Amino acid sequence: MIKKTILITGSSSGIGWSTAEKLATKGHHLILCGRNLNKLEELSNKLNTNTHILTFDVRNKEDVFKSIASIPKKFKDIDVIINNAGNAHGLALVHESNISDWEAMIDGNVKGLFYVTKAILNDMVEKKSGQIINVGSIAGKESYPKGNVYCASKAAVEKFTEGLRLDLNPFGIRVGAINPGLVETNFSNVRFKGDKERAKKVYEGFTPLSPEDVADSICYMIDAPNHVNVADLTILPTDQAGAYVLNKLN
């Protein structure tokens, strides 16, 4: 297996953390990105592979470009971008929702993904190879009540992914998105502003996906032969049939 240099945003928890663990077992070199330096160092110390840490907030354009420009020569030739960073903030009817929550989601889920991609893309175009994997959501394909701006932000990820794939086709760059359903991570705790009881109820009565389940699928997308591009992958718990169709026991 060819070892690749892979940059993962949102590496300090959840899907990003699990993806880094699985890719490390394959010997890939990893650039771990996130806001929590302590968690990134903890992850780096447990991985049996070459790693480099970048601490930045994807919402900060200057920070993104400055951090990526600082990558040492050993890690500079990036083969894969995994745009995983992002969050949901709030769950309310659109006329009752908070504009600061809207801005946080647009800045992180959409603009942050754009910034990271743009900061690396020219190098991939120049060498005519590479892969971009954007972590979207079932919410980008099917809206659900009170999800308004979060769903819109993930729909933007889906359309940007399509546009990237079209524009980068002449350069041999693989572009795809993975769109998970309900995954038990810190996602709901962030959405509900630290209300752990409310967050816990989201995953009761059925078996959600684990971060490791999504990481397995991301690894599959990377490991596919070069002539195979997994362009659009939706992964759901068996108990989930759509964005808000869920077979709960209670």
Number of C-alpha atoms within 10 A of each C-alpha: 7 7 12 19 19 24 29 24 27 25 30 25 20 21 28 25 22 21 24 27 21 17 22 20 11 16 17 20 23 25 24 25 27 21 16 16 16 11 15 22 15 11 20 24 11 10 17 14 16 15 22 17 19 23 18 22 20 28 23 14 18 12 15 22 17 12 18 19 12 10 16 10 7 11 18 15 17 22 21 23 22 25 26 23 27 24 18 23 24 21 19 14 12 14 8 9 17 14 12 11 17 18 13 18 25 23 19 21 27 22 20 23 24 18 20 22 18 13 16 20 18 11 16 20 15 9 12 14 17 23 22 25 23 24 26 30 26 23 23 21 17 14 19 16 12 16 19 17 23 26 24 20 24 26 21 18 25 23 12 17 22 16 13 17 20 11 11 18 13 10 15 17 24 23 25 25 25 23 22 23 23 25 23 18 17 16 17 25 18 16 17 16 12 12 12 13 10 14 20 13 10 15 17 12 13 16 16 20 21 16 19 18 18 25 21 15 17 24 15 12 23 22 13 11 9 13 7 11 16 16 16 17 17 15 18 20 19 13 17 19 12 17 21 15 10 15 14 12 8 6
